[in-house]
Amino acid sequence: MAMEAAKPFGGQRFMIVSLFLIFFLCVLASINEFRYETLSKFGRCALSNIPQFNDFSTNLSVENSSSSNDEIRILIGVLTLPDQYHKRHFLRMIYGTQSPAGGRVDVKFVFCNLTREEQHVLVALEIMRYDDIIIMNCTENMNNGKTYTYFSSLPEMLKGADRPHPPYHYVMKADDDTFFRLEKLVASLRPLPREDLYYGFVIPCHSMDPFVDYMSGMGYMVSWDLVEWISESDIARNHTEGAEDLVFGAWLRDGRRAKNRYNAKWAMYNYPDPKDPCQHEFWPDTIAVHTVKTPEKWLQTLKYFNFTSNLKPSKLYHIP
């Protein structure tokens, strides 16, 4: 009798497992079928939906109805690698807990085509949960066109009648070892032009003239009209190989673009240790700190800027 009573339960369990497996395979198949021709559709959907996130997530939608005419809209594309799951989650906390006054800063993680089954599954879960990833049609690289693909894809990806124009006033390429203080970033942009602008940390490190040299790859920004120009320009299309920040500067020089340039040095700099010509000690007016490559460096950076100082005692829970 006991064996007969157990059969219905076993059959029910088999059906549940089977349904779960079918759902998993459907998700996996949908990711495997992702191609560049669907990137525009994916980007538009990703930016138009407003999922409900927890307090440590970033909301990356461009909203038309709630945006003020005076609100500065910024897109930060953090170029990273598909396997950097833990780093992306950490950066989501870093940027998701900042709410700059007078600005809307959307942070997205940017990488090339997925190449392994593990990536297809785990990145799919990230997209479903956070909706903050751009997958581009390229082979993963640092200085062989990834930056060009990022900037040149955005106009098509973000076009649509339901969006403000431009969708962003400024677009940035950033490294994943750069810490940005979004409040300071927005404040520095407020008095600047919203057209033909090139913004960042001028290198070589001894240079202070943004019209002679170019902006460091730690994080440089251009106005939306220059993003559109890059997407249409043969100058950029035909010159994609080489150190990406130097190449980017060459596009603007050869195209006689970016008559408005802003050198954010020394509010942007490398981490204080080890010593190098591009670094100095922390200071209160910092916009960005680059080469924050270890947990210890992140800890010291966040500690100096009192990153959790706004946490009220009522938010701290003690479990005896």
Secondary structure by P-SEA (a helix, b strand, c coil): cccccaaaaaaaaaaaaaaaaaaaaaaaaaaaaccccaaaaaaaaaaaccccccccccccccccccccccbbbbbbbbcccccaaaaaaaaaaaaaacccccbbbbbbbbbcccccaaaaaaaaaaaacccccccccccccccccaaaaaaaaccccccccccccccccbbbbbccccccaaaaaaaaacccccccccccccccccccccccccccccbbbbcaaaaaaaaccaaaaaccccaaaaaaaaaaaaaccccbbbbcccccccccccccccccccccccccccccccaaaaaaaaaaaccccccccccccccc
